[in-house]
């Protein structure tokens, strides 16, 4: 790679960064770990507290807290920020007169993100990998870059609606399946023969129950406790299934929608902290009142049904709307924090974490791979849900200390630097020059 730099094609300089976005990235990155830790530490049992993780006491309160305030919203905000980052990246290149070269750099950047995602999922042993999905949706974001903010919001809302309808039909299908199984059980108890349809329904139900069983959970945990190459081979089919299914079933309504909404908020000045405080307070009020009410209904639906499969499908019907409004509340609260004339040390720490978002995100997986898989201590399935919070808080503290220290000596996080070099096909300065001494 060349050492020379074309002035039209250079990455964002530190002085050009938007502090509020970096602080928000730091917040959201920590929130992502708060949710992902359940997948790292509980495996298949993360969504079935009665099977693994615990459904009473502190474990239940932990599940309730995360479902009310963080479930889905952290991924939504992560998607929002990635969409904004992609838009800013391309917009600044275009404004510098890069022309068609801007598109070349943009698509190289997205392609390398896709490669990082595949490496992350398959080689860093993370089943909940999202970079691959962001890259795929990033290819679509390009076509919306010039759309007005109001139209972007309308498209995002339309995508929410489509996802909601799809979830409703999933719920209706699951409800029909439950009724068919009940009918099959009644006929079997009376000694009557089952129709082909009822036999198929019972088989489908048995497969679902088996997937959530203690035996299946234990089998998954044991597979992840294998040595590194054994765990890679064990997890690969699961990653492949996710990579095939998620882009068309979930990503458009879940990821692309929030990317477009984020670009709209940025164009309207909400994410740079330029709006009056009253408008952010309104976001907090409307977002939390509506969003938490929806999330509370979903939570109660699941609790009253004792975490049944059907209850999760029922809660999914309103899923996109609860997380959307809570995300609006989170955005308002984070922007108010950024505008507040105090706690600058915390803002700077979170901003440093946000500037190294890709590095820190991948670091989560490395840390958890060592803690939970056979690569290290093999603790998957051995900690209760509330005990996983110790790992979360410890990682937060570590990254709050490490990130500012790293950026004192280096311009970028290591993964950010590598990503820039691959995107621009140039080697950029990495280590800052030491101050001159007299």
ABEGO torsion letter per residue (X at the ends): XBABBBAABBBBBAAABBAAAAAAAAAAAAAAAAAAAAAAAAEAAAABAAABGEABEAAAAAAAAAAAAABGAAAAAAAAAAAAAAAAAAAAAAAAGAEAAAAAAAAAAAAAAAAAAAAAAAAAGBAABAAAAAAAAAAAAAAAAABBAAAAAAAAAAAAAAAAAAAAAAAAAAAAAAAAAAAAAAAAAAGBBBBAAAAAAAAAAAAAAAAABAAAAAAAAAAAABBAAAAAAAAAAAAAAAAAAAAAAAAAAAAAAAAAAAAAAAAAGAAAGABBAAAAAAAAAAAAAAAAAAAAAAAAAAAAAGGBAAAAAAAAAAAAAAAAAAAAAAAAAAAAAAABABGAAAAAAAAAAAAAAAAAAAAAAAAAAAAABAABAGABGABBAAAAAAAAAAAAAAAAAAAAAAAAABABBAAAAAAAAAAAGBBBBABBBBBBBX
